[in-house]
Amino acid sequence: MKTISLIVPCYNEEPTVELFFNTTEKVFDKLNQTHTEQFKPDYLFINDGSADKTLDIMRKLNAQHPDEVHYISFSRNFGKESAFAAGLSNAHGDYVAVMDVDLQDPPELLLQMVDILEDPKQDFDCVGCVQTSRKQRHLRAFLSASFYKVINKMSRVQMKQNVRDYRLMSRKYVDAILELPEYNRFSKGIFSWVGFNTKYLKYEGVPRAAGTSSWSLFQLFEYSLEAIVDFSDVPLKLATLVGGGICFLSIFGLFFVVIRALFFGGSVAGWASLVSIILFLSGVQLFCLGIVGKYIGKIYLETKHRPKFVIAERR
């Protein structure tokens, strides 16, 4: 018998936790009916500082299924990336899956994922998922597509567009991820960075089974900036190029001013344009300083060696 650990981050998911468990149990029943090799689920719910009754439901499921259902409860909200890190470091199955509790990651796909990783003719260590269609606002769809185009041009690590966190990984793949100890984490980038042969399954996006998303547009934008800084130094190079280009242009401006003063005399005219140029250059300097500061902030967080999460309760 093989064990499949299911890492399921939860933040205020009271309506969906039990629904997710019941749906996934049916998938495992079907999986064991169609395979001679039996597979045991090992649910690892991560309560990321929920303010509702999410933790109570986890306790209830653990009491009813102590051998299958386990949970880790954080002392506060640490974020999805910390939940992933906690799950991966505490998952001990032969295979490990990362899933969303809202059922937007269809558990039925586990049937195909297991078949691919179990097939000796296919040398894959990971099966990921890509949404082929997604019902979302046009602005979010545009920003999502733009993000993948930008980060793939900036980073050596290539990421597929519309790829989900949902994936089934071999033990070797998970152990490689655990070798990366960084505090600042972007899972999609880490999954791509470790390499290995990955098979992607395409599926149509489905709405949440219940509840509402806790991700705002601003949070998604901030998350995308974190990803770019984590996996690319192009913004630093851009700041250098912009600063160098402006310095180069300023040399021509200096020659122009000196030659005009020598041959045509000085003039107080043009003070408005001068002020505009000063303001523009000041803005460029602050922009470049902000880019540098972002990277320095990342270094600061890494050097403090704080834990990625604090566990208040676990079963």
PyMOL commands that set and color helices and strands:
alter all, ss='L'
color gray80, all
select helices_A, chain A and resi 17-33+54-64+80-90+109-118+138-154+171-178+187-193+217-231+234-264+271-304
alter helices_A, ss='H'
color red, helices_A
select strands_A, chain A and resi 2-10+39-47+69-74+95-98+126-133+163-170+198-204+311-314
alter strands_A, ss='S'
color yellow, strands_A
deselect
rebuild
show_as cartoon
